[in-house]
Amino acid sequence: MRPVLVFDGDCGMCTTSAAFAERHVRRSPADFDIAASQHLDLAALGLTRQQCVEALQWVDAEGRVVSGHAAVAALLRAGRWWGRPLGHLVDAPGLRRLSARAYRWVAAHRHMFPGGTPACALPSPEQGHP
């Protein structure tokens, strides 16, 4: 299995970010796939719709799944030369907690970023998930 980066295709910011990764992070389409969760068999990848709405997902060649900041780190490590050190930095023991906190903040506010729309807003815990 080829690694795959799974993003929420209903979110404008996520779609814009995935397009950036496709053009600027991935060296070649043969390296890994980038796909919206809505176009995948999530169960076959070991994912749920809820996981994909909440965070970016990376499924490696062995089927291991990492989410959020760890998915960003895996993407960067699998990409172009300039991203590899950044990927290690994002998931480094001393910075992992800070990276996770920054990722959660961005995810919670993704509707406010360029490319974001009101549809990008994550539901509150009281609202549940789609």
C-alpha positions, 0 to 999 in steps of 0.5 A, a space after each residue: 500500500 502506498 502512503 496516503 494523506 487524508 483530509 476533509 474535502 468539505 473544508 476549504 482550508 483543508 482542501 487549499 492546504 492539501 493542494 499546497 502539499 500536492 504542489 510544493 511538498 510532494 516530490 512526485 505523485 508516486 511518493 504518496 497519495 493525497 485524497 479527500 476522506 469523502 472519496 476513500 473507503 475509510 474502513 479499509 484504511 482503518 479510519 472513521 469519518 469522525 477522525 477525518 473531520 477532526 484532523 488530518 490523517 496519514 496512513 503509512 505503507 504498513 497501514 499505521 495511522 497518525 493524526 493531526 500534528 503527527 500527520 503533518 510531520 509524516 507528510 513533511 518527512 515523506 516530501 521534498 528535502 526541505 520538509 524532512 528536517 521540519 517534519 522531524 522538528 514538528 514531532 521531536 520530543 521537546 516540541 511535540 506537545 507544542 506542535 499538538 497544541 498549535 495543530 488543535 488551535 488551527 483546526 478549531 479555527 480553520 474556518 477563519 483562515 484563508 480558504 476557510 468557510 463557515 462549513 469548515 467550522 468544527 462542531 462543538 462537542 454538544 453538537 456532535 459530529 457529522 
